Amino acid sequence: MAVVPYKDQSGDKKSQVATMFNNIAGKYDFLNHFLSAGIDIIWRRKAVRLLAPEKPKLVLDIATGTADFAIETLRLNPDKIVGVDISEGMLAVGREKLARKGLSDKIELQYGDSENLPFEENSFDAITVAFGVRNFENLEKGLAEMYRVLRPGGTAVVLEFSKPRSFPMKQLYQFYFRNILPVVGKIVSKDNAAYTYLPESVQAFPDGQNFLNIYQKVGFRSTRWHSLTFGISSIYIGKK
């Protein structure tokens, strides 16, 4: 059974995730940086550095949210970045951010379903996803769509939470995720479910080699992963 944000409501995971992000869009950036003590910024920069040798000119950022990862990817000097997301609320915050920074000509944000991307095959030099694949309703289908729109020779970079497995980080991580993060998230975001869903979805996510197995199943090759910050997060890389 899929992990969903609102267990007392009907609706599939996709619609519930969209609702959740619409609800917390205004507080999302603050909570991201506060709850991770800013480490999420370091993780994004590491992911972008790993993509740098590819020198992509056209990049697709899936589950772009408020465009943080897309903005970071501008360090690679691409011609264009297209960001897609199923939450109009997050996209609205992202567009305001881009306008303030004068980046609207470099990054285009649009509504898009990760499992039914509105692009032709072989369209992008690179694809990035930060903390988004965990929210796919059908992970394999979403990854297959990424593979479809990536050009031959292109690279996909996925940044996602994972589960530490060594003492004492495993125990500290579980305590923080179960007892502190949901309380702070609820108080700040005013959404009772969003930051309870986060640890539940991380726990259910097939991280590490299990993720690479699915990556490979849909066609990606030269797959590898990098564990970050004692296993709290991971970067997964695959080529078409």
N, C-alpha and C positions, 0 to 999 in steps of 0.2 A: 504494500500500500504506500502510495506516495506521501511524503511529508509535506504538509500544507500549513500555511500561516494560521488560518482560521478554522479550527477543527469543528466548531459549532455552526459553520455555515456551509451551504451547498456551493457548487461551482468547482471547476477543475483547478489544478495547481496553477496553470498559466494565468487564469483570470484572477485568482487569489493573490498571486505574486504581484501582478499589475496593480491591484487595489492596495496592497501593502506599501509598495513603493510610492504610489500616489499619496498615501497618507503621511509618509515620513519624509517626502522629498525636501521640504524646507529645512529639516534638521539633519539630513543625511550626511553632508560633508562634515559638519561639526562632530557628529557622533563617530564617524569613520576615524577621524584623526584623533579625537579624544580617547575613544575606547581602545585604540591600538597604540596610544602614546606616540603617534606620528610614524610608527614603523611602517605603516601601509605605504607611505610616500617613498621610503627606501626600497620597498619591495617592487613598486612600479618602476622605479629608476633602474633597478637590477634587470627587470624583464626587458626594458627598452634597450639596455646595453647589450643584452644577448641577441637582440634583433638587429643591432647596428650593422654587423658585417653584411647583411643582405641588401642594405641601401634601398629599401622599398620606396617607390614613388606614389603608389596608390594603396592606401591602407583602409581596411574595414575594421572598426571597433564595435564588437557585438556586446550587447548589454551595457552600452556606453554610460547609462545613468546621467550624471551631471558632467560628463566629459573629462574627468580627471586623467584617465589613462590616455585618452586622445590628445589632450594637451601635452602630457609628458612625451608622447611619441613625436611631437613636433621637433624634438631634439635631433631627430634623424633627417630633418629637412625634406620631408616628402612633398610632392606636389599637392596632394589632397588627402584628407582623411574623412571618411564617411562614418558617422556613428549612428547605430540603430538601437532602439530600446522599445519595450512594450508599455512603458510607463510614460504617459504624456506629462505627468507632473514632474518627473525627473528631467525629461527633455526640456521643459519650460525653464527649470532652474539652470540647466546646462546652457541653453541659448542666452540667458541673461548674463551668465558668466563669460561666455565667448564675446558677447557684445562689449562688456566692460573691458576686456583684455584686448579688444580689437582683432579678434581671431576668427570672426565669422566667415571671412573669405577663404580661410585655410581648412576649417572644420565645418562640415555640414551635418546637422543632426536631423534624423527623420524617424518616424515610427516604423518599426520593423519587428517581425516575429522571427526569432532565431531558428525556428524549425521550418519556416517557409520564407526564406530570404528573398526579397524582391529584386534580385540581381541575376544576370545571366551567368552561365558557367565560365570559369577561367577569367574572372573580372578583376581580381585584386592580387597585388604583389605580396601582401602580408595581411594576416588577420590577427587581431588581438582581442582578448577577453579577460577582464579582471573581475574576479568574484561574481561571475555570471553563470558559468556552466552548471554550477550546483543548483541553480534555480530553473534549469530547463525541465520542462515536463517530461520530455523523452530525450535523455542524454545522447543516446546513439543517433537519433534522428537529427538532433542539433549539430552534432559533430560531423555527420554526413553532409549536412548543408554547408558547413564551413569548408569541407573538402571540395564540394561541388563548385563553389564560387571562387576558390583559390586557383590561381594560375599554376600550370606545371612548373615546378621548381620553386614555388612560393613557400612561405613559412607561416605556420600558425603558432602563436605564443599564448598560452593560457596560464593566468595567475589565479590560484584558488587556495582557500583554506584547506589544511590537512590536519591530521591527528598526530601529535607527538606520541612517541612510544617508549621513551626512556624516563626513568626516575631521575629527578623529581619533577621534571617539566610536565610529564603526562598528568600527574596529580594536581599540580598548580594550575595547569591549563583547564582541566575539567572543573576545578573549583571556581575559577574565574568565569568560565563560560556558563556554568549552571547557576551561580549564586550572585555574581556581581553585575555582569553584562546585562542580563535581562532586567534587573531592577533599575539600573541607570538608564538603559534604553527606553524603558517604559515611562520613566519620569520626564525625560527630555522630549521624546518623540510623541508622547501621549497615545501611542498605539500599544495596546496590551500584548499583542501577539508577535510583533515584528522581531523583537530581540529574544524571544523564546524560540521562534522559528529558526533563527540563525544557528544556534548550537545544535538543534535537532537535525537541521539539514546538513551541517558539517559531519555529524556523527554518521549519517546515512550515506554520505558521498563516498564513492569508490576511489580513494586516493592512491597515490604511489603507483606501483606496478599495475594495480587493477585498472587505473585510469589509462595507462599506456596500452593495456590490452585492448580497451575499447577504441582508443585512438588508432591502433594498428588495424583493428577489425574493419573500420570504415575506409581504410586505404592509406593513412599516413605512414610514412617511412622515416628512417633515421630519427626515431623518437627517443627522447631522453627527458629526465626530470632533474630539477635542482631543488633540494630541500632548503628552506630558509628559516632562520631563527628557531633552531632546535626542533624543526618539523611543524611549526605552527602554520606555515604556508609553504606552497610549492609552485614552481614554474615548470610547465610542461611544454615541450617543443616538438613539433612534427613538420615534416616537409611533404609536398605533393610531388 
